[in-house]
Amino acid sequence: MIPNLSHRDGTGEIEFDIVLENGDSVALIEVKNRIHPKFIKEFAEDRVKKFRKYFPQYEKYKVYLGIAGFSFGKTSLEEAKKHGIGVIRQVGKTVEIESKKLMVY
């Protein structure tokens, strides 16, 4: 587990809250209080590309995405499913994990 993996140079910057590495796979987990559909789309379409660019040691790894948060609206959940992103959310006093149909990036 790598917390707060970041890169910053003259070409750009990026940070991932939690990175989990296992064999030839890596999971990028972002943690937010409230999850917005726009962030989910950006995570799947832009942030994965930046991860590949700035962390070439993971070039041949399978990349999985996950988002953890307290508040997910219906649209955010649909957007996460559409992009094959795992969801970790609080439901009452428990935590629910939705990981069906994860997409490899």
N, CA, C and O of each residue as an XYZ file, in Angstrom:
420
protein
N       0.839     -1.171      0.000
C       0.000      0.000      0.000
C       0.890      1.243      0.000
O       1.846      1.345      0.770
N       0.555      2.172     -0.873
C       1.292      3.432     -0.965
C       0.285      4.568     -0.738
O      -0.548      4.825     -1.607
N       0.345      5.242      0.399
C      -0.569      6.373      0.616
C      -0.030      7.638     -0.050
O       1.174      7.894     -0.050
N      -0.943      8.416     -0.614
C      -0.600      9.725     -1.186
C       0.548      9.682     -2.180
O       1.498     10.455     -2.062
N       0.472      8.801     -3.143
C       1.477      8.727     -4.205
C       1.329      9.965     -5.073
O       0.250     10.238     -5.599
N       2.417     10.714     -5.222
C       2.309     11.960     -5.976
C       3.493     12.159     -6.909
O       4.566     11.577     -6.744
N       3.246     13.003     -7.885
C       4.269     13.404     -8.859
C       4.070     14.889     -9.130
O       2.944     15.366     -9.275
N       5.196     15.615     -9.194
C       5.120     17.044     -9.516
C       6.410     17.424    -10.220
O       7.505     17.211     -9.701
N       6.263     17.989    -11.412
C       7.405     18.543    -12.136
C       6.908     19.618    -13.079
O       5.752     20.033    -12.990
N       7.747     20.068    -13.968
C       7.374     21.131    -14.893
C       6.309     20.746    -15.901
O       5.701     21.620    -16.520
N       6.072     19.447    -16.079
C       5.071     19.002    -17.061
C       3.697     18.774    -16.447
O       2.711     18.647    -17.173
N       3.618     18.721    -15.122
C       2.330     18.518    -14.480
C       2.466     17.907    -13.107
O       3.565     17.643    -12.619
N       1.312     17.689    -12.498
C       1.298     17.097    -11.173
C       0.039     16.256    -10.986
O      -0.991     16.483    -11.621
N       0.160     15.276    -10.091
C      -0.983     14.409     -9.780
C      -0.720     13.734     -8.446
O       0.430     13.510     -8.067
N      -1.791     13.412     -7.738
C      -1.687     12.672     -6.491
C      -2.828     11.671     -6.419
O      -3.959     11.965     -6.806
N      -2.511     10.482     -5.917
C      -3.508      9.439     -5.698
C      -3.547      9.140     -4.206
O      -2.504      8.935     -3.587
N      -4.741      9.113     -3.626
C      -4.885      8.945     -2.184
C      -4.310      7.618     -1.700
O      -3.534      7.587     -0.744
N      -4.684      6.534     -2.349
C      -4.201      5.206     -1.965
C      -3.884      4.420     -3.223
O      -4.687      4.380     -4.155
N      -2.719      3.796     -3.253
C      -2.344      2.905     -4.348
C      -2.055      1.542     -3.733
O      -1.249      1.422     -2.810
N      -2.715      0.528     -4.250
C      -2.507     -0.844     -3.785
C      -1.839     -1.622     -4.900
O      -2.360     -1.689     -6.013
N      -0.699     -2.205     -4.613
C       0.054     -2.965     -5.617
C       0.065     -4.436     -5.223
O       0.312     -4.782     -4.068
N      -0.212     -5.309     -6.215
C      -0.216     -6.744     -5.966
C       0.149     -7.461     -7.259
O      -0.639     -7.477     -8.205
N       1.321     -8.046     -7.304
C       1.749     -8.768     -8.510
C       1.844     -7.828     -9.691
O       2.618     -6.871     -9.675
N       1.047     -8.105    -10.726
C       1.048     -7.259    -11.924
C      -0.196     -6.374    -11.990
O      -0.585     -5.923    -13.068
N      -0.813     -6.128    -10.845
C      -2.004     -5.285    -10.769
C      -1.787     -4.159     -9.773
O      -1.042     -4.294     -8.803
N      -2.456     -3.045    -10.036
C      -2.411     -1.910     -9.137
C      -3.819     -1.306     -9.081
O      -4.497     -1.189    -10.102
N      -4.242     -0.926     -7.877
C      -5.541     -0.277     -7.694
C      -5.299      1.155     -7.248
O      -4.523      1.412     -6.327
N      -5.968      2.073     -7.908
C      -5.906      3.485     -7.549
C      -7.208      3.814     -6.839
O      -8.284      3.694     -7.424
N      -7.117      4.227     -5.582
C      -8.293      4.515     -4.777
C      -8.296      5.995     -4.414
O      -7.332      6.505     -3.843
N      -9.371      6.669     -4.743
C      -9.552      8.063     -4.361
C     -10.586      8.130     -3.243
O     -11.592      7.422     -3.278
N     -10.338      8.973     -2.263
C     -11.214      9.098     -1.099
C     -11.759     10.522     -1.058
O     -10.997     11.489     -1.051
N     -13.083     10.639     -1.032
C     -13.751     11.947     -1.009
C     -14.927     11.884     -0.037
O     -15.483     10.810      0.194
N     -15.307     13.023      0.531
C     -16.519     13.060      1.341
C     -17.747     12.875      0.467
O     -18.586     12.011      0.722
N     -17.838     13.695     -0.563
C     -18.980     13.653     -1.479
C     -18.456     13.395     -2.881
O     -17.523     14.058     -3.337
N     -19.050     12.443     -3.552
C     -18.586     12.037     -4.874
C     -19.466     12.666     -5.954
O     -20.686     12.504     -5.949
N     -18.837     13.377     -6.866
C     -19.549     14.026     -7.969
C     -19.315     13.253     -9.268
O     -18.210     12.760     -9.494
N     -20.328     13.139    -10.119
C     -20.173     12.418    -11.397
C     -19.028     12.961    -12.250
O     -18.341     12.189    -12.919
N     -18.813     14.271    -12.236
C     -17.746     14.883    -13.027
C     -16.376     14.344    -12.595
O     -15.517     14.078    -13.435
N     -16.178     14.185    -11.277
C     -14.910     13.653    -10.784
C     -14.707     12.218    -11.261
O     -13.597     11.844    -11.639
N     -15.760     11.420    -11.247
C     -15.656     10.017    -11.666
C     -15.217      9.932    -13.119
O     -14.337      9.143    -13.464
N     -15.824     10.734    -13.958
C     -15.454     10.742    -15.377
C     -13.996     11.169    -15.554
O     -13.257     10.558    -16.325
N     -13.591     12.209    -14.845
C     -12.198     12.678    -14.919
C     -11.229     11.604    -14.423
O     -10.162     11.411    -15.005
N     -11.597     10.913    -13.360
C     -10.771      9.842    -12.797
C     -10.521      8.763    -13.845
O      -9.382      8.343    -14.053
N     -11.585      8.320    -14.502
C     -11.487      7.231    -15.469
C     -10.824      7.655    -16.781
O     -10.117      6.865    -17.406
N     -11.049      8.878    -17.189
C     -10.574      9.291    -18.515
C      -9.236     10.035    -18.484
O      -8.430      9.875    -19.400
N      -8.987     10.832    -17.464
C      -7.779     11.661    -17.462
C      -6.726     11.201    -16.453
O      -5.542     11.125    -16.779
N      -7.154     10.900    -15.248
C      -6.188     10.600    -14.189
C      -5.448      9.285    -14.440
O      -4.285      9.154    -14.058
N      -6.099      8.318    -15.071
C      -5.417      7.055    -15.387
C      -4.306      7.309    -16.396
O      -3.219      6.742    -16.275
N      -4.563      8.148    -17.384
C      -3.529      8.486    -18.372
C      -2.338      9.162    -17.703
O      -1.187      8.874    -18.032
N      -2.619     10.057    -16.769
C      -1.534     10.729    -16.052
C      -0.766      9.740    -15.181
O       0.454      9.846    -15.057
N      -1.461      8.784    -14.580
C      -0.786      7.763    -13.788
C       0.201      7.004    -14.671
O       1.354      6.806    -14.289
N      -0.244      6.584    -15.839
C       0.638      5.856    -16.761
C       1.836      6.712    -17.188
O       2.959      6.219    -17.296
N       1.576      7.991    -17.427
C       2.637      8.902    -17.879
C       3.673      9.144    -16.785
O       4.873      9.041    -17.037
N       3.225      9.459    -15.589
C       4.135      9.872    -14.523
C       4.712      8.725    -13.693
O       5.658      8.929    -12.932
N       4.158      7.539    -13.832
C       4.659      6.388    -13.084
C       4.922      5.227    -14.049
O       4.219      4.217    -14.006
N       5.930      5.366    -14.916
C       6.192      4.371    -15.957
C       6.567      2.993    -15.411
O       6.513      2.010    -16.150
N       6.943      2.901    -14.144
C       7.253      1.594    -13.560
C       6.022      0.684    -13.530
O       6.147     -0.530    -13.365
N       4.837      1.272    -13.688
C       3.592      0.488    -13.708
C       3.048      0.301    -15.133
O       1.884     -0.060    -15.311
N       3.874      0.542    -16.125
C       3.455      0.505    -17.524
C       2.731     -0.786    -17.900
O       1.724     -0.744    -18.607
N       3.222     -1.911    -17.444
C       2.650     -3.200    -17.846
C       1.648     -3.749    -16.828
O       1.180     -4.879    -16.966
N       1.329     -2.970    -15.832
C       0.386     -3.414    -14.800
C      -1.061     -3.240    -15.260
O      -1.373     -2.342    -16.041
N      -1.928     -4.105    -14.767
C      -3.367     -3.914    -14.912
C      -3.758     -2.878    -13.862
O      -3.355     -2.982    -12.704
N      -4.539     -1.882    -14.263
C      -4.943     -0.830    -13.345
C      -6.441     -0.928    -13.085
O      -7.249     -0.990    -14.012
N      -6.790     -0.941    -11.806
C      -8.184     -0.940    -11.373
C      -8.441      0.354    -10.618
O      -7.532      0.904     -9.994
N      -9.676      0.843    -10.671
C     -10.022      2.093    -10.014
C     -11.064      1.872     -8.930
O     -11.939      1.014     -9.051
N     -10.954      2.655     -7.878
C     -11.935      2.609     -6.803
C     -12.128      3.991     -6.205
O     -11.202      4.800     -6.159
N     -13.350      4.246     -5.747
C     -13.670      5.511     -5.101
C     -14.341      5.201     -3.772
O     -15.283      4.412     -3.701
N     -13.837      5.835     -2.722
C     -14.417      5.684     -1.394
C     -15.003      7.027     -0.974
O     -14.384      8.074     -1.165
N     -16.208      6.987     -0.399
C     -16.828      8.230      0.036
C     -18.022      8.014      0.932
O     -18.542      6.904      1.046
N     -18.450      9.089      1.567
C     -19.614      9.043      2.448
C     -20.913      9.268      1.685
O     -21.953      8.721      2.052
N     -20.860     10.070      0.626
C     -22.089     10.462     -0.057
C     -21.974     10.231     -1.565
O     -21.157     10.847     -2.250
N     -22.812      9.333     -2.050
C     -22.897      9.041     -3.480
C     -24.338      9.266     -3.931
O     -25.255      8.621     -3.422
N     -24.537     10.159     -4.866
C     -25.859     10.303     -5.462
C     -26.071      9.206     -6.495
O     -25.133      8.508     -6.879
N     -27.300      9.063     -6.934
C     -27.646      8.043     -7.918
C     -26.822      8.203     -9.203
O     -26.342      7.219     -9.766
N     -26.665      9.432     -9.652
C     -25.908      9.698    -10.882
C     -24.443      9.300    -10.716
O     -23.838      8.757    -11.641
N     -23.875      9.566     -9.548
C     -22.477      9.194     -9.292
C     -22.299      7.686     -9.303
O     -21.327      7.178     -9.863
N     -23.234      6.965     -8.687
C     -23.157      5.499     -8.698
C     -23.259      4.949    -10.115
O     -22.527      4.030    -10.481
N     -24.166      5.509    -10.912
C     -24.317      5.070    -12.305
C     -23.047      5.353    -13.105
O     -22.629      4.530    -13.920
N     -22.441      6.503    -12.875
C     -21.209      6.871    -13.594
C     -20.068      5.929    -13.205
O     -19.283      5.523    -14.062
N     -19.971      5.583    -11.930
C     -18.933      4.655    -11.473
C     -19.125      3.286    -12.125
O     -18.157      2.681    -12.586
N     -20.347      2.797    -12.169
C     -20.631      1.501    -12.806
C     -20.306      1.556    -14.290
O     -19.725      0.618    -14.836
N     -20.675      2.643    -14.939
C     -20.420      2.815    -16.381
C     -18.929      2.708    -16.694
O     -18.547      2.159    -17.728
N     -18.093      3.230    -15.805
C     -16.652      3.232    -16.021
C     -15.946      2.052    -15.356
O     -14.717      1.978    -15.379
N     -16.700      1.137    -14.769
C     -16.093     -0.043    -14.147
C     -15.249      0.274    -12.929
O     -14.211     -0.349    -12.703
N     -15.694      1.242    -12.146
C     -14.964      1.684    -10.959
C     -15.617      1.083     -9.713
O     -16.839      1.125     -9.564
N     -14.799      0.528     -8.826
C     -15.303      0.007     -7.566
C     -15.729      1.137     -6.650
O     -15.162      2.229     -6.683
N     -16.739      0.864     -5.827
C     -17.280      1.872     -4.929
C     -17.231      1.351     -3.497
O     -17.670      0.238     -3.207
N     -16.691      2.177     -2.612
C     -16.655      1.873     -1.183
C     -17.425      3.011     -0.514
O     -17.011      4.168     -0.581
N     -18.553      2.677      0.136
C     -19.364      3.746      0.710
C     -19.974      3.343      2.038
O     -20.171      2.165      2.337
N     -20.261      4.364      2.814
C     -20.900      4.145      4.100
C     -22.399      3.996      3.879
O     -23.025      4.806      3.195
N     -22.960      2.944      4.470
C     -24.399      2.727      4.431
C     -24.826      2.467      5.870
O     -24.602      1.382      6.406
N     -25.442      3.466      6.490
C     -25.768      3.349      7.909
C     -24.498      3.276      8.724
O     -23.630      4.142      8.623
N     -24.395      2.233      9.537
C     -23.199      2.058     10.371
C     -22.216      1.056      9.779
O     -21.273      0.636     10.449
N     -22.435      0.676      8.534
C     -21.548     -0.292      7.891
C     -20.923      0.311      6.633
O     -21.260      1.418      6.212
N     -20.019     -0.443      6.060
C     -19.381     -0.057      4.801
C     -19.799     -1.072      3.747
O     -19.767     -2.280      3.981
N     -20.184     -0.572      2.605
C     -20.600     -1.422      1.486
C     -19.577     -1.282      0.366
O     -19.136     -0.179      0.043
N     -19.205     -2.418     -0.221
C     -18.245     -2.421     -1.326
C     -18.932     -2.996     -2.556
O     -19.446     -4.115     -2.532
N     -18.933     -2.223     -3.623
C     -19.478     -2.676     -4.898
C     -18.307     -2.833     -5.865
O     -17.673     -1.856     -6.264
N     -18.037     -4.081     -6.230
C     -16.880     -4.332     -7.097
C     -17.222     -5.236     -8.279
O     -16.331     -5.820     -8.897
N     -18.493     -5.350     -8.585
C     -18.879     -6.155     -9.746
C     -18.502     -5.400    -11.022
O     -18.611     -4.175    -11.091
N     -18.070     -6.134    -11.999
C     -17.758     -5.573    -13.322
C     -16.674     -4.500    -13.286
O     -16.779     -3.475    -13.959
N     -15.630     -4.749    -12.492
C     -14.495     -3.829    -12.511
C     -13.846     -3.854    -13.887
O     -13.728     -4.909    -14.510
N     -13.435     -2.708    -14.344
C     -12.786     -2.583    -15.642
C     -11.271     -2.511    -15.430
O     -10.800     -1.906    -14.467
N     -10.530     -3.120    -16.321
C      -9.075     -3.025    -16.290
C      -8.684     -1.871    -17.198
O      -9.124     -1.794    -18.345
N      -7.860     -0.982    -16.682
C      -7.393      0.168    -17.460
C      -5.951     -0.028    -17.846
O      -5.366      0.830    -18.507
